[in-house]
């Protein structure tokens, strides 16, 4: 058995792979592959419609929130959001919590002014800011709900910040219950909890649009995408279909509330193991630890290499930390079975005893 702790593209449910494989050869007994079926056919229109409805159902969205499936990952949204929401003299507020939020801030500065409403830079992004400072003239507040590299996660969402709330949820979408109806824009690359790489989910409150004076390129204007139901041009057909299969699987498990309980069990087990073994050191502040990405280190480089070697020998993949920080990272996304976390925890204990 392969224990897949990759941070993304990451593990998907087995039944999703099986269904997707079947569709590559013969999509719904049409005699055509999902890779070649027309995106404006009734068969694929049904895929988009069902996927849209499942997003609304699983996240319990309100009637003002529109669901889009767009090209590109979260990095595209880093600039598409300020392009649509900021005039050149407007100001947006961003929280600075790690690599991905820093990238979002950089792009936003191209289109308007940016203030840092909260930062954990001084702690090397090992925590989440506890205070947010906003001005009355701020157009929106942007947060990154889960930082995959730093291994931190927002536990207390600033719903009542007084301005439109925007969130990059690429690495924890569909993993826990939140009041998603209070977000004015959510975006998430699919390749962690939602499907295959190549499509980006955007949930947007249509009432925040149409307030900038600049000319927005046609395909980057959210209003046009809403009007065309994500079909302005050929969408990432296969990636959207895998999203549909994954959402079906999630609903079958019992929805977001059920998967959250499973995710909490996995994270609690791994962090309990981590804290009980002095040889390992957790990176993130305990109160801000991510349930999705556990980041830890071993102080001795020799032992670090030995542990990585043993993990490879035992079919534990994707455990090596991000190249920018080193160490280890165990990503525990929705489809990762509890058995894999148990196996890793046992291996950590055995390694600690021998070290």
C-alpha positions in Angstrom: 0.0 0.0 0.0 1.2 3.5 -0.9 0.7 6.1 1.8 0.3 9.3 -0.1 1.1 12.5 1.9 1.8 14.7 -1.1 0.9 18.3 -0.7 -0.6 18.6 -4.2 -1.4 17.2 -6.6 -2.5 15.0 -3.8 -4.4 11.8 -3.0 -7.9 11.3 -4.4 -10.4 8.6 -3.5 -9.9 5.3 -5.3 -13.5 5.3 -6.7 -12.8 8.7 -8.2 -9.8 7.3 -10.1 -11.8 4.3 -11.2 -14.8 6.4 -12.5 -12.5 8.9 -14.2 -10.5 6.1 -15.9 -13.8 4.6 -17.2 -14.8 8.0 -18.6 -11.5 8.4 -20.4 -12.4 5.4 -22.4 -16.1 5.7 -22.6 -18.0 8.5 -21.0 -21.5 7.4 -19.9 -21.7 4.8 -22.7 -21.6 7.6 -25.3 -18.8 5.9 -27.2 -16.7 9.0 -26.7 -14.0 9.8 -24.2 -14.5 12.6 -21.6 -11.3 14.0 -23.1 -13.1 14.5 -26.5 -16.7 15.2 -25.7 -18.0 18.6 -26.7 -18.2 21.0 -23.7 -21.5 22.4 -25.0 -23.2 19.0 -25.3 -26.0 18.2 -23.0 -23.9 15.5 -21.4 -21.2 17.8 -20.2 -23.7 20.6 -19.4 -25.2 18.1 -16.9 -21.7 17.6 -15.4 -21.2 21.3 -14.7 -24.8 21.7 -13.4 -24.5 18.8 -11.0 -21.0 19.9 -9.8 -22.3 23.5 -9.3 -25.3 22.2 -7.3 -23.1 20.0 -5.1 -20.8 22.9 -4.3 -23.8 24.9 -3.2 -25.2 22.1 -1.2 -22.0 21.0 0.5 -21.0 24.5 1.4 -24.5 25.7 2.1 -24.2 28.8 0.0 -26.7 31.6 -0.2 -28.7 32.8 -3.2 -26.3 35.7 -3.9 -23.2 33.4 -4.3 -22.3 32.2 -7.8 -20.2 29.2 -8.5 -17.6 29.2 -11.3 -15.1 26.7 -12.6 -12.2 28.6 -14.2 -8.9 27.9 -15.8 -5.7 28.3 -13.8 -5.1 27.7 -10.1 -5.1 30.1 -7.2 -2.2 32.0 -8.6 -4.5 33.3 -11.4 -6.9 34.6 -8.7 -4.1 36.5 -7.0 -4.5 39.1 -9.8 -8.0 38.4 -11.1 -9.5 39.4 -7.7 -7.9 42.9 -7.4 -8.4 43.4 -11.2 -12.1 43.1 -10.6 -12.4 44.7 -7.2 -9.9 47.6 -7.0 -9.6 50.9 -8.8 -6.0 52.2 -8.9 -6.6 54.4 -5.9 -8.5 51.9 -3.8 -7.1 50.0 -0.9 -7.4 46.3 0.0 -6.4 44.7 3.3 -4.4 41.4 3.3 -3.2 39.2 6.1 0.4 38.1 5.7 0.6 34.5 7.0 3.0 32.7 4.7 4.2 32.0 1.2 0.9 32.0 -0.6 -0.5 35.1 1.1 2.7 36.9 0.2 2.3 36.0 -3.4 -1.3 37.3 -3.3 -0.2 40.5 -1.8 2.4 41.0 -4.5 -0.1 40.7 -7.3 -2.7 42.9 -5.6 -0.2 45.8 -5.4 -0.3 46.0 -9.2 -3.9 47.1 -9.2 -4.3 49.2 -6.0 -3.0 50.0 -2.6 -2.5 47.2 -0.1 -2.3 47.4 3.7 -1.2 44.5 5.9 -4.0 44.0 8.3 -2.2 41.4 10.3 1.1 39.6 9.9 3.0 36.7 11.4 6.2 37.4 9.5 8.1 38.1 12.7 7.4 34.5 13.8 8.5 33.2 10.4 4.9 32.5 9.7 4.6 29.9 12.4 1.4 31.4 13.7 -1.8 33.2 12.7 -2.3 36.9 13.5 -4.6 37.4 16.5 -5.6 40.9 15.7 -6.7 42.5 12.4 -6.4 46.2 11.8 -8.7 47.7 9.1 -9.5 51.2 7.9 -13.0 52.3 6.9 -11.9 52.8 3.3 -10.7 49.2 2.8 -12.4 47.6 -0.2 -12.0 44.0 1.1 -10.1 41.8 3.5 -8.2 38.8 2.1 -7.0 35.8 4.1 -5.4 32.5 3.3 -7.3 30.0 5.4 -4.6 27.4 5.4 -0.8 27.8 4.6 0.5 24.5 3.3 4.2 25.4 3.7 4.0 26.9 7.1 1.5 24.4 8.4 -0.9 27.0 9.9 -4.6 27.4 9.6 -7.1 30.1 10.6 -9.3 28.7 13.4 -11.3 31.9 14.1 -12.5 33.3 10.8 -12.9 37.1 10.9 -16.5 37.0 9.5 -17.5 40.3 11.1 -14.6 42.3 9.7 -17.0 44.9 8.3 -15.8 44.7 4.7 -16.2 42.0 2.0 -14.3 38.9 3.1 -12.2 37.0 0.6 -10.4 33.7 1.2 -7.9 31.5 -0.6 -9.1 28.0 0.5 -7.0 26.0 -1.9 -5.7 23.6 0.7 -8.6 23.3 3.1 -11.8 23.7 1.0 -14.4 21.1 1.9 -12.3 19.9 4.8 -14.3 21.6 7.7 -17.5 23.3 8.5 -17.4 27.1 8.1 -20.1 29.7 7.5 -19.3 29.8 3.8 -22.3 32.1 3.2 -20.4 34.9 4.9 -17.6 35.0 2.4 -17.9 37.3 -0.5 -15.3 35.4 -2.6 -13.7 32.0 -2.1 -11.2 30.5 -4.5 -9.5 27.2 -4.4 -7.3 25.2 -6.8 -8.8 21.7 -7.1 -5.7 19.6 -6.7 -5.8 19.0 -2.9 -9.2 18.3 -1.6 -11.4 18.7 -4.6 -10.0 17.0 -7.7 -7.3 17.1 -10.4 -5.1 20.0 -11.2 -6.3 22.3 -13.9 -9.4 23.9 -12.6 -10.1 26.5 -10.0 -13.3 26.9 -8.0 -14.5 30.4 -7.4 -17.5 31.2 -5.3 -18.4 34.9 -5.5 -21.1 37.2 -4.2 -22.3 38.9 -7.4 -23.1 42.1 -5.5 -19.4 43.0 -5.0 -18.9 43.2 -8.8 -19.2 46.1 -11.3 -17.7 48.8 -9.1 -14.4 49.4 -10.8 -13.8 51.9 -13.6 -11.1 50.1 -15.4 -11.6 48.0 -18.5 -11.3 44.4 -17.5 -10.3 41.9 -20.2 -13.4 40.0 -21.2 -12.4 36.5 -20.0 -11.1 37.9 -16.7 -14.3 39.7 -15.8 -16.3 37.6 -13.3 -19.6 39.1 -14.5 -19.0 37.6 -18.0 -18.0 34.2 -16.5 -21.2 34.2 -14.4 -23.3 35.1 -17.4 -21.8 32.3 -19.5 -21.8 29.8 -16.6 -18.0 29.2 -16.8 -18.4 28.5 -20.6 -16.9 31.6 -22.2 -14.3 29.3 -23.8 -13.6 25.6 -23.6 -13.4 24.8 -19.9 -11.0 22.2 -18.4 -13.5 19.5 -19.1 -11.7 16.5 -17.6 -10.7 18.4 -14.4 -14.3 19.6 -13.9 -15.5 16.0 -14.2 -13.0 14.8 -11.6 -14.3 17.6 -9.3 -17.8 16.2 -9.8 -16.7 12.7 -8.9 -14.9 13.9 -5.8 -17.9 15.9 -4.7 -20.1 12.9 -5.2 -17.7 10.9 -3.0 -17.7 13.6 -0.3 -21.5 13.7 -0.2 -21.6 9.9 0.1 -19.2 10.1 3.1 -21.7 12.3 4.9 -20.7 15.7 3.7 -18.3 18.3 5.1 -19.3 17.8 8.8 -18.5 14.1 8.6 -15.2 14.6 6.8 -14.2 17.2 9.3 -14.5 14.7 12.2 -12.3 12.3 10.3 -9.8 15.0 9.5 -9.7 16.0 13.1 -9.0 12.4 14.2 -6.1 12.1 11.7 -4.6 15.4 12.8 -5.0 14.7 16.5 -3.2 11.4 16.2 -0.3 12.8 14.2 0.2 15.8 16.5 -0.1 13.7 19.6 2.6 11.4 18.2 4.8 14.4 17.3 4.5 16.0 20.7 5.4 12.7 22.5 8.7 12.2 20.6 11.5 14.6 21.5 13.4 13.7 18.4 10.7 15.6 16.3 9.9 19.2 16.5 6.6 20.7 15.3 7.0 24.0 13.4 3.6 25.7 13.8 2.2 27.2 17.0 0.0 24.6 18.6 -3.1 26.8 18.6 -2.7 27.5 14.9 -1.7 24.0 13.7 -3.2 23.0 10.4 -5.4 19.9 10.2 -4.3 19.6 6.6 -0.5 20.0 6.7 1.6 18.9 9.7 5.1 20.4 9.3 7.9 19.2 11.5 11.7 18.8 11.7 14.5 16.7 13.1 17.4 18.7 14.4 20.1 16.3 13.3 20.5 16.3 9.5 21.9 12.8 9.5 18.7 11.5 11.3 16.6 13.6 9.0 18.0 11.8 6.0 17.7 8.4 7.7 14.0 9.1 8.5 13.3 10.2 4.9 15.0 7.0 3.6 12.9 4.8 5.9 9.7 6.5 4.8 10.6 5.8 1.2 11.3 2.2 1.9 8.0 1.9 3.7 6.0 3.4 0.8 5.4 6.7 2.5 5.5 9.3 -0.3 5.4 13.1 -0.3 6.7 13.5 3.2 9.6 15.7 2.4 9.0 19.3 3.4 8.7 22.2 0.9 12.0 23.1 -0.8 11.9 26.6 0.7 11.8 25.4 4.4 13.1 21.7 4.4 12.1 19.3 7.1 9.0 17.2 6.7 5.4 17.8 5.8 2.5 15.3 6.2 -0.5 16.5 4.2 -3.7 14.9 5.4 -6.3 15.9 2.9 -9.8 14.5 2.8 -9.1 11.3 0.8 -6.1 10.2 2.9 -7.3 7.2 5.0 -6.8 7.2 8.8 -4.8 4.0 8.3 -2.0 6.0 6.6 -1.7 8.4 9.5 -1.6 5.5 11.9 1.1 3.8 9.8 3.2 7.0 9.8 2.7 7.6 13.5 3.8 4.0 14.3 6.9 4.5 12.1 7.8 7.7 13.9 7.6 5.9 17.2 9.8 3.1 16.0 12.3 5.5 14.5 12.5 7.5 17.7 13.2 4.4 19.8 16.1 3.4 17.6 17.6 6.9 17.1 
